[in-house]
Amino acid sequence: MRFAVSLPALLAGVLFFQGCALPPPKDFDPGAYSGPKGKLLVSSSSFPGFLVIGDAHDEVRFRLRGRDGVFPAPAGKWKVESLEFRAKDKEGLRWRVVSELLDQDRAIPVELAPGQEKRLNLGFPLVGKVAAFRKGAHYYSFDPRLFGRGGESFYLDCLDKKLPFPGFRIFTASGKVLKEDRFTFG
């Protein structure tokens, strides 16, 4: 089967999809920003992190840098689009824990007044859960997930090497291993 598409139709489609894409966030520099500022607070330990915020019209987006759960931010009406923390382990491998709130349809609206500190119900502690779904008479799907304090879903990523798939063990009441395997896609 062949399809014929005119050049004007193709360009219109490309422009339509470009219009749907969000502009990349600008790094927010609190020292260079001349407008009013405040602070967004999330639950964290000493990990450095990033918050991405956008305005209601998706025209302005900022990437905020923070540490200890404190993120200097411009005052105004925003929606929190994502949260990310980074750390190194004892072997020097770099890790990140990310929650894409826009992808989860959970973008959090926040109004930050000048000089205000606003606490968001996001971040640590993270809780690991396995969601199980029945997909047929003899087929089940298991999905390991991390959830933050506000119910947001996180994923864990190693920036320095590819990770093996997580695994599981099913035990009897006496401690005998009935089944042991690794999660895989599909």
LINFEN-V984564 format. One record per residue. N is the residue number from 0. RES is the residue in three letters. PSI is psi in whole degrees, -180 to 180 (none if undefined). D_LAST is the distance of its C-alpha to the last C-alpha in Angstrom with 2 decimals. Layout:
n=N res=RES psi=PSI d_last=D_LAST
n=N res=RES psi=PSI d_last=D_LAST
This chain:
n=0 res=MET psi=134 d_last=28.96
n=1 res=ARG psi=146 d_last=30.59
n=2 res=PHE psi=142 d_last=30.99
n=3 res=ALA psi=128 d_last=34.04
n=4 res=VAL psi=130 d_last=34.03
n=5 res=SER psi=155 d_last=37.25
n=6 res=LEU psi=-45 d_last=37.55
n=7 res=PRO psi=-38 d_last=38.74
n=8 res=ALA psi=-40 d_last=35.76
n=9 res=LEU psi=-46 d_last=33.36
n=10 res=LEU psi=-40 d_last=35.24
n=11 res=ALA psi=-40 d_last=35.27
n=12 res=GLY psi=-42 d_last=31.48
n=13 res=VAL psi=-44 d_last=31.13
n=14 res=LEU psi=-36 d_last=33.71
n=15 res=PHE psi=-48 d_last=32.01
n=16 res=PHE psi=-33 d_last=28.68
n=17 res=GLN psi=-37 d_last=30.70
n=18 res=GLY psi=-24 d_last=32.46
n=19 res=CYS psi=-20 d_last=29.25
n=20 res=ALA psi=142 d_last=28.32
n=21 res=LEU psi=146 d_last=29.75
n=22 res=PRO psi=151 d_last=32.33
n=23 res=PRO psi=146 d_last=31.49
n=24 res=PRO psi=145 d_last=32.98
n=25 res=LYS psi=141 d_last=36.34
n=26 res=ASP psi=128 d_last=37.01
n=27 res=PHE psi=123 d_last=39.44
n=28 res=ASP psi=102 d_last=42.54
n=29 res=PRO psi=-30 d_last=44.55
n=30 res=GLY psi=-31 d_last=47.63
n=31 res=ALA psi=-12 d_last=47.78
n=32 res=TYR psi=125 d_last=46.90
n=33 res=SER psi=-11 d_last=50.18
n=34 res=GLY psi=179 d_last=49.00
n=35 res=PRO psi=147 d_last=48.75
n=36 res=LYS psi=164 d_last=46.07
n=37 res=GLY psi=-162 d_last=44.64
n=38 res=LYS psi=136 d_last=41.92
n=39 res=LEU psi=133 d_last=38.52
n=40 res=LEU psi=132 d_last=37.73
n=41 res=VAL psi=159 d_last=34.41
n=42 res=SER psi=125 d_last=33.94
n=43 res=SER psi=166 d_last=33.44
n=44 res=SER psi=-144 d_last=34.79
n=45 res=SER psi=14 d_last=36.34
n=46 res=PHE psi=139 d_last=33.27
n=47 res=PRO psi=154 d_last=33.90
n=48 res=GLY psi=-179 d_last=31.73
n=49 res=PHE psi=140 d_last=31.31
n=50 res=LEU psi=135 d_last=31.40
n=51 res=VAL psi=126 d_last=30.92
n=52 res=ILE psi=151 d_last=33.15
n=53 res=GLY psi=157 d_last=33.98
n=54 res=ASP psi=175 d_last=36.79
n=55 res=ALA psi=-24 d_last=36.54
n=56 res=HIS psi=7 d_last=36.71
n=57 res=ASP psi=28 d_last=34.14
n=58 res=GLU psi=-33 d_last=37.01
n=59 res=VAL psi=129 d_last=37.43
n=60 res=ARG psi=138 d_last=34.76
n=61 res=PHE psi=145 d_last=35.55
n=62 res=ARG psi=112 d_last=33.72
n=63 res=LEU psi=136 d_last=35.61
n=64 res=ARG psi=139 d_last=35.95
n=65 res=GLY psi=169 d_last=36.67
n=66 res=ARG psi=149 d_last=37.22
n=67 res=ASP psi=28 d_last=37.60
n=68 res=GLY psi=10 d_last=35.98
n=69 res=VAL psi=123 d_last=38.76
n=70 res=PHE psi=105 d_last=38.03
n=71 res=PRO psi=137 d_last=41.14
n=72 res=ALA psi=155 d_last=40.58
n=73 res=PRO psi=144 d_last=42.72
n=74 res=ALA psi=150 d_last=44.24
n=75 res=GLY psi=-171 d_last=43.16
n=76 res=LYS psi=123 d_last=40.55
n=77 res=TRP psi=169 d_last=36.99
n=78 res=LYS psi=134 d_last=33.41
n=79 res=VAL psi=119 d_last=31.29
n=80 res=GLU psi=-34 d_last=28.13
n=81 res=SER psi=160 d_last=26.51
n=82 res=LEU psi=135 d_last=27.37
n=83 res=GLU psi=137 d_last=26.74
n=84 res=PHE psi=148 d_last=28.27
n=85 res=ARG psi=149 d_last=28.67
n=86 res=ALA psi=162 d_last=29.96
n=87 res=LYS psi=143 d_last=30.59
n=88 res=ASP psi=-178 d_last=30.13
n=89 res=LYS psi=-19 d_last=32.86
n=90 res=GLU psi=0 d_last=31.56
n=91 res=GLY psi=5 d_last=31.87
n=92 res=LEU psi=138 d_last=28.18
n=93 res=ARG psi=133 d_last=27.63
n=94 res=TRP psi=153 d_last=25.08
n=95 res=ARG psi=147 d_last=24.35
n=96 res=VAL psi=121 d_last=23.16
n=97 res=VAL psi=139 d_last=22.47
n=98 res=SER psi=116 d_last=22.37
n=99 res=GLU psi=94 d_last=22.10
n=100 res=LEU psi=-34 d_last=24.13
n=101 res=LEU psi=-43 d_last=24.42
n=102 res=ASP psi=-26 d_last=20.68
n=103 res=GLN psi=5 d_last=20.77
n=104 res=ASP psi=40 d_last=23.90
n=105 res=ARG psi=21 d_last=25.82
n=106 res=ALA psi=132 d_last=28.31
n=107 res=ILE psi=118 d_last=31.35
n=108 res=PRO psi=139 d_last=34.75
n=109 res=VAL psi=137 d_last=37.49
n=110 res=GLU psi=118 d_last=41.16
n=111 res=LEU psi=115 d_last=42.75
n=112 res=ALA psi=156 d_last=46.56
n=113 res=PRO psi=129 d_last=48.54
n=114 res=GLY psi=-3 d_last=48.83
n=115 res=GLN psi=147 d_last=46.48
n=116 res=GLU psi=122 d_last=43.86
n=117 res=LYS psi=122 d_last=41.02
n=118 res=ARG psi=131 d_last=38.57
n=119 res=LEU psi=142 d_last=34.98
n=120 res=ASN psi=70 d_last=32.88
n=121 res=LEU psi=160 d_last=30.05
n=122 res=GLY psi=-153 d_last=28.91
n=123 res=PHE psi=154 d_last=29.50
n=124 res=PRO psi=148 d_last=29.29
n=125 res=LEU psi=143 d_last=25.50
n=126 res=VAL psi=129 d_last=23.95
n=127 res=GLY psi=132 d_last=20.66
n=128 res=LYS psi=155 d_last=18.88
n=129 res=VAL psi=119 d_last=15.76
n=130 res=ALA psi=130 d_last=14.81
n=131 res=ALA psi=132 d_last=13.83
n=132 res=PHE psi=135 d_last=13.01
n=133 res=ARG psi=126 d_last=13.75
n=134 res=LYS psi=-1 d_last=11.68
n=135 res=GLY psi=-172 d_last=14.07
n=136 res=ALA psi=-40 d_last=16.86
n=137 res=HIS psi=25 d_last=15.07
n=138 res=TYR psi=125 d_last=11.52
n=139 res=TYR psi=150 d_last=11.02
n=140 res=SER psi=130 d_last=8.67
n=141 res=PHE psi=130 d_last=10.33
n=142 res=ASP psi=106 d_last=10.66
n=143 res=PRO psi=135 d_last=13.49
n=144 res=ARG psi=154 d_last=15.90
n=145 res=LEU psi=132 d_last=19.45
n=146 res=PHE psi=140 d_last=22.03
n=147 res=GLY psi=-179 d_last=25.48
n=148 res=ARG psi=-22 d_last=28.80
n=149 res=GLY psi=9 d_last=28.54
n=150 res=GLY psi=3 d_last=25.10
n=151 res=GLU psi=145 d_last=23.52
n=152 res=SER psi=134 d_last=20.02
n=153 res=PHE psi=157 d_last=20.02
n=154 res=TYR psi=151 d_last=17.79
n=155 res=LEU psi=136 d_last=19.18
n=156 res=ASP psi=135 d_last=19.50
n=157 res=CYS psi=126 d_last=21.67
n=158 res=LEU psi=-14 d_last=23.68
n=159 res=ASP psi=-16 d_last=25.00
n=160 res=LYS psi=159 d_last=22.21
n=161 res=LYS psi=133 d_last=18.49
n=162 res=LEU psi=148 d_last=17.32
n=163 res=PRO psi=161 d_last=15.47
n=164 res=PHE psi=145 d_last=12.50
n=165 res=PRO psi=157 d_last=14.23
n=166 res=GLY psi=-179 d_last=14.95
n=167 res=PHE psi=159 d_last=16.46
n=168 res=ARG psi=138 d_last=19.37
n=169 res=ILE psi=124 d_last=20.61
n=170 res=PHE psi=153 d_last=24.43
n=171 res=THR psi=173 d_last=27.18
n=172 res=ALA psi=-27 d_last=30.15
n=173 res=SER psi=-6 d_last=32.06
n=174 res=GLY psi=0 d_last=29.53
n=175 res=LYS psi=138 d_last=28.17
n=176 res=VAL psi=117 d_last=24.51
n=177 res=LEU psi=-42 d_last=22.79
n=178 res=LYS psi=140 d_last=19.25
n=179 res=GLU psi=131 d_last=17.96
n=180 res=ASP psi=180 d_last=14.58
n=181 res=ARG psi=147 d_last=12.38
n=182 res=PHE psi=144 d_last=9.36
n=183 res=THR psi=165 d_last=6.51
n=184 res=PHE psi=147 d_last=3.79
n=185 res=GLY psi=none d_last=0.00
